[in-house]
Amino acid sequence: MAEPAVFIVLRYVNKTPSLASCAKCQRKFFTPNTYYNDPGGAEQYLRDKFELHDCSQASITTKKTAWGMS
């Protein structure tokens, strides 16, 4: 069974989430400057981007190969 994708906030600027990642494929999501004074909006933006990303096994394999990690 495949491991599920997990949303993780990696960095905050003051109380605003500025960087998040998918624990499965390590794709990074960044908060646009327009959300830096809106912690709730910034988190929702990052979660929306996370929900839209493709976390397929093929993309994980491709990334590892590209970085020489296969």
Stockholm file with secondary structure:
# STOCKHOLM 1.0

chainA/1-70         MAEPAVFIVLRYVNKTPSLASCAKCQRKFFTPNTYYNDPGGAEQYLRDKFELHDCSQASITTKKTAWGMS
#=GR chainA/1-70 SS CCCCCCEEEEEEETTEEEEEEETTTCCEEECCGGGTTCHHHHHHHHHHHHHHSCCCHHHHHHHHHHTTCC
#=GC SS_cons        CCCCCCEEEEEEETTEEEEEEETTTCCEEECCGGGTTCHHHHHHHHHHHHHHSCCCHHHHHHHHHHTTCC
//
